């Protein structure tokens, strides 16, 4: 393949004509496909259906500690669920509180509580002139939406191949007391699919914040979401690393089974120091009597332990892997060597991160949409939805069927080529 | 029986000696009983166990609208759940959002959102010097805990037999723009067990608040919790009454199935004007992708409609009624005519409200505790836990077995008599 930048205007003009014709043809197919969100496919949800047989009307509904899970009580969640999710994160059950379906809700509540009540006795954020969060980007749009919702200033931190730019993070965290947090998806990160290196984690655990109420929001959403059995990223456990540095209050870890059991009906957790958990519980005990312990016990009895989760995740991988590989194959085949795009090749998680030429992402997403394929909005992976290069597009291959994915993928690369040629012709 | 106030000091002294001996005897039994919270008994939870058979591994997990309840989506809850809880409240499904297990959580979030973001575009409460809530008391301690947690000043409103003192409510709401809300449990109210009269509801729906962001927090927790089939309170539907007055934004209704299906694993809702729901969703869409729709569908398929709920509640009544009657029988037998206490005789709900002579409640609760019976803390039913008369005690007869309840009840009346005699002797 000849790189587009080496083509003459004439060659590009011929190519544009061809691509336009192909695009009109594709448009005429009337596709209606969605690659916008990291939603599990129906067949992934089917895998967990045996969980529906866990209980029947004659079951003893007490957990291993004798707690009747049907009644009020056990604010922190049942012991088995704390153990199960703790095991998944590599944290002792004493350091885990189990909540309802969504870790996003737990993160939102944590920020909200910091705004109204401060963090472990510090000044409530609403009383401060300025509160800032560091936002490694491209990152998770829903994280950024939370901080934006609370009027927290977001500072974009560039992402390297081994995690956020730690020079910049260290400088900002240690110098600016208004910096109260950093959003991290440390493993198979959304959307890059990379995993923070040991070195990055070591530097995270050794931050010296100017603010006593600075917290690392460690959203370990994809900690068991490997695509391959033989090629897997590994992530050090941050809470223990922070503890070893005498900084155990500095990190709040979050996780859920949304992409393990059911996206709409899993269980979620926070893992943190006992000091942080006491702080969480001070509001939590006002907020709720207890979360759904029946669903917690359902998960405990179904998965049993980390090994159960790992076995289950192999089945997810068997469904996800071919989807990732198909998209990557289409990109490689159609865009390889053209010099108009780069993309990540993750070993896990839910996303492929795609970078077009500068100033093309919005237009590519629009062209896809016009031809019936919905992608995550361009810019969504950046704070305030502003991608400074208008280049990053998050690809979510999980939800469509293989057939739909092929059609979406082919359309996507076509749009990438067309928009790139148009841009080059404008120059 | 001779009223205690008619007894001579000598008679009282003799009585005190007798009662003390009886108390020591009771204490020696080493009871360990709990009448402190409105927790359903195990046999009530057993009733709903067939709900555990609703799903199995081969079920189609789509709802009536074709929504796969296992996946993300449907922020407002599935249609069937909105319809079911709407029917229970007498409100159209469009006006209902269904949440997770706890209506308490929904109320907390509503107050929290008002603090951080204001109400439907009004000034966020954190920016105001003073925010006040009206608190009809005796009332629900967890309501008061929410407002206290957010530093909201609580104004105690006396409760009459037909609801809060509406003269006082009208005056405060119409004159003071700092008054932003009123906590109401309008039916079989916690702890009195009374139901607001039509007249009180009419006046509620016709309030003229000085504050545009004033809301009636209408916690209809016991709307289907009748004890008798032939004697039932009725409550007008407030949202439609407010709408008829052109004030549909003034009320937020809350409910859950915590005391219908499972206390720890029900579904909850808010019912309100579309304007209020839009306001709720503005934060909710940042907070969570969707609540547990599997549990929502489980409830829909189990109860089907309001009639299903009503039939189910008859079974609850069959368990609750004898408990209420036993406690009331013991009180009547042992305290009737003594002139030292009054109590309510509710037709529904979870509580009996007991009033001792002034200045006795704390001591009675303490004596019960010393002899092994835990009651709700005296004062808990008032803002800041301060009962101005130290007289109100909330009796929660649901959780203990009949046998335990008899023992608790007998001990309770003994403590009431003993403490009353002691007080009279001090005079």
Interface residues (C-beta under 8 A of the other chain):
Chain A: X37 X39 X40 X42 X45 X48 X49 X50 X51 X52 X53 X55 X56 X57 X58 X59 X61 X68 X69 X70 X71 X72 X73 X74 X100 X101 X102 X104 X105 X108 X109 X112 X115 X116 X117 X126 X142 X145 X146 X149 X150 X258 X262 X263 X264 X265 X283 X286 X287 X288 X289 X290 X291 X292 X293 X294 X295
Chain B: X37 X39 X40 X42 X45 X48 X49 X50 X51 X52 X53 X55 X56 X57 X58 X59 X61 X68 X69 X70 X71 X72 X73 X100 X101 X102 X104 X105 X108 X109 X112 X115 X116 X117 X126 X142 X145 X146 X149 X150 X258 X262 X263 X264 X265 X283 X286 X287 X288 X289 X290 X291 X292 X293 X294 X295
